[in-house]
Amino acid sequence: MPAQNAKNLDTIKKDLEANVGRKIKLRANRGRRRMIEAEGVLEQTYPKLFVVKLDKSNAVRRLSYTYADVLTETVEITIGDKQIGAAL
C-alpha cells in the first residue's frame, strides 16, 4: 500500500506544479471543528510542501501545506472545476 500512496503523492505534486501561479480555492480542516475557506494564488511548490498566497488582506497572508495534507483530505484544493487529489 505505501507504493500506492507514493504514486498518489507524486500525482498531487505534479498537478500542483502544473498550476503554479493560478487562482485556487482552498478548504482546510484546522481541527476542533474549525475550517478555513480561502481563495488565493498557488505561489510556489517545494519538494515536500506548497505555498498559497491569499487574496484577502487577512492577518495571515501565506499558508503552506504538505502534499500529504491533500492526500488525507485535510486540505481540499480546487482549481477551476477540477479538485486536486480527489478520486485518485
C-alpha positions in Angstrom: 0.0 0.0 0.0 2.8 2.5 0.6 3.7 2.3 -3.1 0.2 3.4 -4.0 0.4 6.4 -1.6 3.7 7.4 -3.1 2.2 7.3 -6.6 -0.7 9.5 -5.4 1.6 12.0 -3.7 3.6 12.3 -7.0 0.4 12.8 -8.9 -0.8 15.5 -6.5 2.7 17.2 -6.6 2.7 17.2 -10.4 -0.9 18.6 -10.6 0.1 21.4 -8.3 3.4 22.1 -10.1 1.5 22.4 -13.3 -0.8 25.1 -11.8 1.7 27.4 -10.1 0.5 31.0 -10.5 -3.1 30.1 -11.0 -6.0 31.0 -8.7 -7.2 28.3 -6.4 -9.9 27.7 -3.8 -8.7 26.2 -0.5 -10.6 24.5 2.2 -8.6 23.2 5.2 -9.5 21.4 8.4 -7.8 23.3 11.3 -9.0 20.8 14.0 -11.8 21.0 16.6 -14.4 21.8 14.0 -12.5 24.8 12.7 -12.5 25.1 8.9 -10.7 27.7 6.8 -12.0 28.6 3.4 -10.0 30.9 1.3 -9.1 31.9 -2.3 -5.6 32.7 -3.4 -2.8 32.0 -5.8 -0.6 28.9 -5.8 2.6 30.7 -5.3 5.3 28.0 -5.1 5.9 24.3 -4.8 8.7 22.7 -2.9 9.8 19.0 -2.6 7.6 18.4 0.5 5.1 21.3 0.6 3.4 24.1 -1.3 2.6 27.7 -0.6 -0.6 29.6 -1.2 -0.7 33.4 -1.2 -4.2 34.6 0.0 -6.1 37.3 -1.9 -7.7 39.0 1.1 -5.8 41.2 3.5 -6.0 38.8 6.4 -3.5 38.6 9.3 -2.1 35.5 7.6 -1.1 36.3 4.0 0.6 33.0 3.1 -0.3 29.4 4.0 1.7 26.3 3.5 0.6 22.7 3.4 2.2 19.4 2.6 1.1 17.1 -0.3 0.1 14.5 2.4 -2.5 17.0 3.7 -4.1 16.9 0.3 -3.8 13.1 0.1 -5.5 12.7 3.5 -8.2 15.2 2.6 -7.2 17.6 5.4 -6.9 20.2 2.7 -9.1 20.4 -0.4 -7.7 22.3 -3.4 -10.0 23.3 -6.3 -8.5 24.9 -9.5 -11.3 25.9 -11.8 -13.7 23.0 -11.8 -11.0 20.4 -11.0 -10.4 19.2 -7.5 -6.8 18.2 -6.9 -6.2 14.9 -5.1 -9.8 13.7 -5.3 -10.8 10.2 -6.5 -7.3 9.0 -7.3 
